């Protein structure tokens, strides 16, 4: 079952319209994956980004990112005219996203498309709205209200709206009916294009690995609509928030600020909220990577209002009870557990009980600050091996910024040479490992450095911006990768990837 894949965020695809989309460039990347002998395309969360532009801080766990809607494909459907978007200056370099301009200019274009869609909504639109009524009406109203309050957090809204008093909600739905319809139309456009892209990939035996953040943002429809699922006080403010303790990478820890789940309350409903969430993710992805898996065994809780993560404490998570509930309702969905960071025996035991593959990051194998053993000779077969993730430097960036003692150890262990290219040698390390699945960053395939790093944890500004240049994924590069996949026994024919559990033509509903 050996296979290989490439981590490439949709936002990072080449595009003349400021950000990667689900259009021609995405289909071209699928073609590249096929020609290069890959079986998987791993992406980052596709949910809408909020403050800081992070896909891990979203307004909704169920909605899709409007920026990823391809404008050319909308024009082919008759929902846009070329003159409504082709001449817009997105004010960004070809290899970088300007999120501020995206926010200012993209929605005006999407409103033109939505107006035409809503003028004659077809049966497929009505079917989508009906099938997704468990999240779509609340999301559309939430976004309409945010617009009406100039983007203010829902905690700053009028008290009747904060507390979702039925009369206030009914009045708001009537007052902002046009905006609510717009946000519903946007989601229909997103998921229509997503279904088409996933179908295109699956037809060519490319499976998509999606990413599920464990936590949701405080300023999200998820917390506003379901406050009972979170640890909130009588004023709807968090009592404690999520993060990580101080370690070798950060002297003050990481303060994420997400509200924590009320696991006791969730247990009383059979973890219905989580079951619904996982079911939805399994309907839109072939495989789901769950971020911060260790938080289900034990999670780090920081008092709300703290400036750093220093004064947090560990609390017990739901453990296997959550995944037993998921298995009971959904069977055995294909899940990858992100088990990086500070691991304890309870995390290891939970991962073993679930049977999910964990993650091994090659850069960590030589990082003197990390206590884990991530050297390829120690990998179990049931794992996913990475050169690095979106939170790591690309290989070339790592060699330029890491301690020389660490990089020298990597050179020695993998017999790296500048002639081959250190990035090729590091990728060779994960491809040659016993891991069932090996995934490398697109930046490593392209031999890029620090300038292409996707995210530096616990920092604001300059993250989530990198894009590949047009024409970067060449036929020669695909041929080279294909040869290496054959050499290391990772061609799809040898890997025999499983069929998708969900008909990609189906509506993404639960």
C-alpha positions in Angstrom: 0.0 0.0 0.0 2.9 2.4 -0.6 1.9 5.7 -2.1 3.0 9.3 -2.4 1.4 12.7 -2.5 2.1 16.4 -2.6 1.0 19.1 -0.1 -0.2 22.0 -2.2 -2.7 24.5 -0.7 -5.4 25.6 -3.1 -4.6 29.2 -2.3 -1.0 28.6 -3.6 -2.0 27.6 -7.1 -1.0 30.0 -9.9 -3.7 32.4 -10.9 -4.1 35.8 -12.6 -6.8 36.8 -10.1 -4.8 37.2 -6.9 -5.2 33.8 -5.3 -5.3 30.1 -6.3 -8.8 28.8 -7.2 -10.6 25.6 -8.1 -10.5 26.3 -11.8 -8.1 25.5 -14.7 -4.9 25.7 -12.6 -6.3 23.2 -10.1 -7.2 20.8 -12.8 -3.7 21.3 -14.3 -2.2 20.5 -11.0 -4.2 17.2 -10.8 -2.8 16.4 -14.3 0.7 17.0 -12.9 0.1 14.7 -10.0 -1.0 12.0 -12.3 2.0 12.4 -14.6 4.4 12.5 -11.6 3.1 9.2 -10.2 1.3 10.6 -7.2 -1.8 9.1 -5.6 -2.7 12.0 -3.2 -3.2 15.7 -3.2 -3.1 17.1 0.3 -4.5 20.6 0.9 -5.1 23.0 3.8 -8.5 23.7 5.2 -10.9 25.2 2.6 -13.0 27.1 5.1 -13.3 30.9 4.9 -10.4 32.8 6.5 -10.9 35.5 9.0 -8.5 37.8 10.9 -4.8 36.9 10.2 -5.8 35.0 7.0 -5.3 31.7 8.6 -7.4 28.7 7.4 -7.2 27.5 11.0 -9.1 30.5 12.3 -12.3 30.5 10.3 -15.8 32.0 10.4 -17.2 28.5 9.8 -16.1 24.9 10.0 -18.6 23.9 7.3 -18.4 26.7 4.8 -16.0 27.0 1.8 -13.7 29.8 1.1 -15.3 32.3 -1.3 -11.8 33.3 -2.6 -11.3 29.8 -4.1 -14.3 30.2 -6.5 -12.9 30.4 -10.0 -14.1 33.5 -11.9 -13.4 32.1 -15.3 -15.5 29.1 -14.6 -18.3 31.4 -13.4 -18.1 33.3 -16.7 -18.4 30.0 -18.6 -21.6 29.4 -16.7 -23.0 32.8 -17.7 -22.8 34.1 -14.1 -20.1 36.7 -14.9 -19.0 38.8 -17.8 -15.3 39.0 -18.4 -15.3 42.8 -18.1 -16.6 42.5 -14.6 -13.3 41.0 -13.3 -10.6 40.6 -16.0 -9.2 44.1 -15.6 -9.2 44.2 -11.8 -5.8 44.9 -10.2 -5.4 42.5 -7.3 -2.3 44.4 -6.2 -0.1 41.4 -5.6 3.0 39.8 -6.9 2.6 36.5 -8.9 4.1 34.5 -6.0 2.2 36.3 -3.2 -1.4 36.9 -2.1 -2.7 40.3 -1.0 -5.5 39.4 1.3 -6.5 42.9 2.1 -7.2 43.6 -1.6 -9.0 40.2 -1.9 -11.4 41.3 0.8 -12.0 44.7 -0.7 -12.5 43.6 -4.3 -13.5 39.9 -4.6 -17.0 40.2 -3.0 -18.2 42.8 -5.4 -17.5 40.4 -8.3 -19.2 37.5 -6.5 -22.2 39.7 -5.9 -22.6 40.1 -9.6 -22.5 36.3 -10.1 -24.9 35.7 -7.2 -27.4 38.2 -8.5 -27.6 36.3 -11.8 -27.8 33.0 -10.0 -30.6 34.1 -7.7 -32.6 35.6 -10.5 -33.2 32.1 -11.8 -32.2 29.6 -9.1 -32.4 26.1 -10.4 -33.4 22.9 -8.8 -29.8 22.1 -8.0 -29.6 25.3 -6.0 -32.8 24.6 -4.0 -31.6 21.1 -3.4 -28.2 22.3 -2.0 -29.9 24.8 0.4 -32.3 22.1 1.6 -29.6 19.4 2.1 -27.3 21.8 4.0 -29.9 23.3 6.3 -28.0 22.1 9.3 -25.4 24.8 8.9 -26.1 27.0 5.9 -28.9 29.3 7.2 -27.0 30.1 10.4 -23.8 30.8 8.4 -25.5 33.0 5.9 -27.2 35.0 8.6 -24.0 35.2 10.6 -22.1 36.7 7.7 -24.9 39.1 6.8 -24.9 40.3 10.4 -21.1 40.7 10.4 -21.5 42.9 7.3 -24.2 44.9 9.0 -21.9 45.4 12.0 -18.9 46.4 10.0 -17.1 43.1 10.6 -17.4 43.3 14.4 -17.2 40.1 16.4 -20.6 38.7 17.3 -19.8 39.3 21.0 -20.1 43.0 20.2 -23.6 42.8 18.6 -26.8 43.8 20.4 -27.7 41.5 23.3 -30.7 39.9 21.6 -28.6 38.9 18.6 -25.7 37.8 20.8 -28.0 35.5 22.7 -29.9 34.4 19.6 -33.3 35.4 20.8 -35.8 33.9 18.3 -37.6 37.2 17.7 -34.3 39.0 17.0 -33.2 36.3 14.6 -36.5 36.3 12.7 -36.3 40.1 12.4 -32.7 40.0 11.2 -33.5 37.3 8.6 -36.2 39.5 7.2 -34.2 42.8 7.4 -31.1 41.3 5.7 -32.8 38.8 3.4 -30.9 39.9 0.3 -27.5 39.5 2.1 -28.5 36.1 3.5 -29.4 35.0 0.0 -26.0 36.2 -1.3 -24.0 34.3 1.3 -26.1 31.1 0.5 -25.5 31.6 -3.2 -21.7 32.0 -2.6 -21.6 28.6 -0.8 -23.5 27.0 -3.7 -21.0 28.3 -6.2 -18.1 27.1 -4.0 -19.4 23.6 -3.5 -20.5 23.3 -7.1 -16.9 24.0 -8.2 -15.5 21.8 -5.4 -17.6 18.8 -6.4 -16.4 19.3 -10.0 -12.7 19.5 -9.0 -12.9 16.5 -6.7 -14.7 14.5 -9.4 -12.0 15.4 -11.9 -9.3 14.3 -9.4 -11.0 11.1 -8.4 -11.6 10.1 -12.0 -7.8 10.0 -12.4 -7.3 8.1 -9.2 -6.1 11.1 -7.3 -7.4 11.2 -3.7 -7.7 14.4 -1.8 -6.5 14.7 1.8 -8.4 17.5 3.6 -7.4 19.2 6.8 -9.6 19.5 9.8 -8.5 22.0 12.5 -9.4 20.6 16.0 -10.6 24.0 17.2 -12.9 26.7 15.8 -12.5 30.5 16.0 -14.2 32.4 18.8 -15.7 34.8 16.2 -17.4 32.0 14.2 -20.9 30.9 13.5 -20.0 27.6 15.2 -19.6 29.3 18.6 -22.4 31.8 18.1 -25.0 29.2 17.0 -23.9 26.4 19.5 -22.6 28.1 22.6 -23.6 25.1 24.7 -20.8 23.1 23.0 -18.0 25.3 24.4 -16.6 26.4 27.7 -18.2 29.8 28.0 -19.3 31.9 31.0 -22.6 33.6 31.6 -21.5 36.5 29.4 -20.6 34.0 26.5 -16.9 34.7 27.0 -14.5 31.8 27.1 -13.3 30.7 30.5 -10.1 29.2 29.1 -8.7 29.0 25.6 -6.5 26.7 23.5 -2.7 26.7 23.0 0.5 24.8 23.7 2.9 25.0 26.7 6.4 26.5 26.5 8.9 24.1 24.8 12.2 24.1 23.0 10.6 26.0 20.1 8.8 28.8 22.1 9.8 30.0 25.6 6.3 31.4 26.2 4.3 28.6 24.5 1.7 29.2 21.8 -1.5 31.1 22.6 -4.0 30.2 19.9 -7.0 31.8 21.7 -9.7 29.4 20.4 -12.5 28.5 22.8 -12.4 25.0 24.2 -15.0 22.4 23.8 -17.3 21.5 26.7 -16.6 17.8 26.4 -18.9 16.8 29.3 -21.8 18.6 27.5 -20.9 17.0 24.2 -20.8 13.5 25.7 -24.4 13.8 26.8 -25.5 14.1 23.1 -23.2 11.3 21.9 -20.8 13.9 20.5 -23.4 14.8 17.9 -21.7 18.1 16.9 -18.4 16.3 16.2 -20.1 13.4 14.4 -21.9 15.9 12.2 -18.6 17.7 11.5 -16.6 14.5 10.6 -19.5 13.3 8.4 -19.4 16.5 6.5 -15.6 16.4 6.1 -15.8 12.8 4.9 -18.4 13.9 2.3 -16.0 16.4 0.7 -12.6 14.8 1.2 -11.3 11.2 0.5 -9.1 11.3 3.6 -9.3 13.7 6.6 -6.2 14.9 8.5 -7.2 15.9 12.0 -5.0 18.7 13.3 -3.7 18.6 16.9 -4.9 15.0 17.6 -3.2 15.1 21.0 -5.9 17.5 22.2 -8.4 14.6 22.3 -6.3 12.8 24.9 -5.4 15.8 26.9 -5.6 19.5 26.0 -3.8 22.6 27.3 -6.1 25.2 28.8 -5.0 28.8 29.2 -7.0 31.3 31.3 -8.9 33.7 29.1 -7.2 37.1 28.9 -3.6 35.8 29.5 -1.0 37.4 27.3 1.0 34.2 26.9 0.6 30.4 27.3 2.8 30.2 30.4 0.0 29.8 33.0 -2.0 27.1 31.3 -2.7 23.6 32.6 -3.4 20.2 31.1 -7.0 18.9 31.2 -8.3 15.5 30.2 -9.9 15.2 26.8 -12.7 12.9 25.6 -10.3 10.1 24.7 -11.6 7.1 22.7 -15.3 7.8 23.6 -15.4 10.5 20.9 -14.0 8.2 18.2 -16.2 5.3 19.3 -19.2 7.6 18.7 -17.8 8.5 15.3 -17.2 4.8 14.4 -20.7 3.9 15.6 -22.4 6.5 13.3 -20.0 6.7 10.4 -18.1 3.3 10.3 -14.4 3.7 9.8 -13.6 7.0 7.9 -10.1 7.4 6.6 -8.4 9.7 9.1 -4.8 10.8 9.6 -3.9 11.9 13.1 -1.5 14.9 13.4 0.3 13.6 16.5 3.2 16.0 16.5 4.4 18.1 19.5 4.4 17.2 23.2 3.3 13.6 23.3 2.5 11.5 26.4 1.5 7.9 26.9 -2.2 8.6 26.8 -1.8 10.2 23.3 0.2 7.1 22.1 -2.4 4.8 23.6 -5.3 6.7 22.0 -3.7 6.7 18.5 -3.1 2.9 18.8 -6.7 2.3 19.9 -8.1 4.3 17.0 -5.7 2.6 14.5 -5.1 5.9 12.6 -1.8 6.6 11.0 0.2 9.3 12.7 2.7 11.7 11.2 6.5 11.8 11.0 8.3 15.0 10.0 11.8 14.5 8.7 13.1 17.9 9.7 12.3 17.1 13.3 14.6 14.1 13.1 17.6 16.4 13.2 16.3 19.2 15.3 18.1 19.1 18.6 15.1 20.9 20.3 12.7 18.0 19.6 12.8 14.9 21.8 11.0 12.6 19.4 12.6 10.1 17.1 11.6 11.0 13.5 14.5 9.2 11.7 13.1 7.2 8.8 14.6 3.9 10.0 12.3 4.1 13.1 9.0 4.7 11.2 6.2 2.3 11.5 4.5 1.4 8.2 1.2 2.8 9.5 2.2 6.4 9.3 2.5 9.4 6.9 6.0 10.7 6.4 6.6 14.3 5.6 9.7 16.4 4.8 7.8 19.2 6.5 4.3 20.6 6.9 2.8 24.0 6.4 4.2 25.0 9.8 7.8 24.1 8.8 10.4 25.7 6.6 10.7 24.2 3.1 13.8 22.1 3.1 16.0 24.7 1.5 14.8 27.3 4.0 15.5 24.9 6.8 19.1 24.4 5.7 19.5 28.2 5.5 18.0 28.9 9.0 18.5 25.9 11.2 21.4 25.3 13.6 24.5 24.0 11.6 24.8 21.0 14.0 21.3 19.9 13.0 21.8 20.3 9.3 25.2 18.6 9.4 23.5 15.6 11.1 20.9 15.5 8.2 23.7 15.6 5.6 25.4 12.7 7.4 22.3 10.6 7.9 21.0 10.9 4.4 24.3 11.3 2.5 23.1 14.6 1.1 25.0 16.4 -1.6 24.7 19.8 -3.2 25.0 18.2 -6.6 21.8 16.2 -6.0 20.2 19.1 -4.1 19.5 18.9 -0.4 15.7 19.1 -1.1 15.9 16.1 -3.3 17.9 14.1 -0.8 15.4 14.9 2.0 12.5 13.9 -0.1 14.4 10.7 -1.0 14.5 10.1 2.8 10.7 10.0 3.2 10.1 8.2 -0.1 12.6 5.4 0.8 11.1 5.0 4.3 8.8 2.2 5.3 5.9 4.7 5.7 2.8 3.6 3.8 2.3 7.2 2.6 4.9 9.9 1.9 3.9 13.5 1.4 6.2 16.3 0.4 5.6 20.0 0.2 5.2 21.5 -3.3 7.8 24.1 -2.3 10.3 21.2 -1.8 9.4 19.7 -5.2 10.2 23.2 -6.7 13.4 23.6 -4.7 12.2 26.9 -3.0 13.5 28.4 0.2 12.4 30.5 3.1 10.6 33.0 0.9 8.0 30.3 0.2 7.3 29.3 3.8 3.6 29.0 4.4 3.3 29.7 8.1 5.5 30.5 11.1 3.5 29.5 14.2 2.6 32.2 16.7 3.4 35.0 14.3 1.1 37.5 12.5 1.7 38.9 9.1 3.4 37.4 6.1 1.8 34.0 6.5 -0.4 32.0 4.1 0.7 34.1 1.2 2.9 32.0 -1.0 1.9 31.0 -4.5 3.6 29.0 -7.2 4.5 30.8 -10.4 2.7 29.9 -13.6 4.5 27.1 -15.4 6.4 25.9 -12.3 5.1 22.3 -12.5 6.8 21.3 -15.8 6.6 18.0 -17.7 10.3 17.4 -17.0 9.6 17.7 -13.3 6.7 15.3 -13.5 8.9 12.8 -15.4 11.6 13.0 -12.7 9.1 12.5 -9.9 7.5 9.6 -11.7 10.9 7.8 -12.1 11.6 8.3 -8.3 8.1 6.9 -7.4 8.9 3.8 -9.5 12.3 3.5 -7.9 10.9 3.6 -4.4 7.8 1.5 -5.1 5.3 4.3 -4.7 3.6 4.4 -8.1 -0.2 4.3 -7.9 -0.4 0.9 -9.6 1.7 -0.5 -6.7 -0.1 1.5 -4.1 -3.6 0.5 -5.2 -5.4 3.4 -3.5 -8.8 2.8 -2.1 -11.9 4.0 -3.8 -13.5 7.2 -2.4 -16.3 6.4 0.1 -18.4 9.2 -1.2 -19.7 9.7 -4.7 -18.0 12.9 -5.8 -21.0 13.9 -7.8 -23.2 13.9 -4.7 -24.1 17.2 -3.0 -21.7 17.8 0.0 -24.4 17.4 2.6 -25.1 15.2 5.5 
